[in-house]
Structure formats: C-alpha cells, structure tokens
Amino acid sequence: MTTDIYSHTGGRTIATYPLLVEVRAITGLDQAKAHDYIHATLDQLIAEDGEESVVVTQRPDRPGLLANNPHDLDTNSWTTITDDAADFIRAAAAVDCEAP
C-alpha cells in the first residue's frame, strides 16, 4: 500500500489528505503547520534513507495547468510515499506531541 500527500509550494490552498487529518488530530496543529510538519519529517526521512526508498511517485495536481504553463513556479503535486514513510511520520508526530 501507499499514501498520498499534497506537495504544496505556497501561495495556494493546501488540499486536505488523510495523513494531514491524522497528523492534525495527533498534534493539534492547524492545517498549514501540520502540512509543514509532514514535509519536514518527510525531508528528514529522505535525507536518512534516500528518496528512492520513500517516494513512490509524484504527479501534478492540475496536469492541464502544467501542460499550458510549464514554467509556473507554483505547481502543486500529489506525492505518493510508502506506508513505512507514512507510519514514520505518524510515529514522529506522536512522539513530538508527547514532548514537554
């Protein structure tokens, strides 16, 4: 199995996704901070294990926009990560939530 997360480059609304809802429930963070937490933790995991071990695929959120405006710097995408990576993020959130 795999888990999809939204890769958002800023300036636009963050799409809701199941892992974001879970991390918000665990940590009590607002949507933007929980999203940033997920990506910071994912970046840490990629630095440790390598992107090929963590990221399965990436696909544009709006393929038509990408096709019609390929130089748009604000292109968002969906990133599919392994379930192990998603579990790592959940566990990290639970540990960080317990810290004083």
URWOCOR-V763095 format. One record per residue. BURIAL is 1 if it has 9 or more other ideal C-beta (glycine too) atoms within 8 Angstrom, else 0. Layout:
BURIAL
BURIAL
//
This chain:
0
0
1
1
1
1
1
1
1
0
0
0
0
1
0
0
1
0
1
1
1
1
1
1
0
1
1
0
1
0
1
0
0
1
1
0
1
1
1
0
1
1
0
0
1
1
0
0
0
0
0
0
0
1
1
0
0
0
0
1
1
0
0
0
1
1
0
0
0
0
0
0
0
0
1
1
1
1
1
1
1
1
0
0
1
1
0
1
1
1
0
1
1
1
0
1
1
0
0
0
//
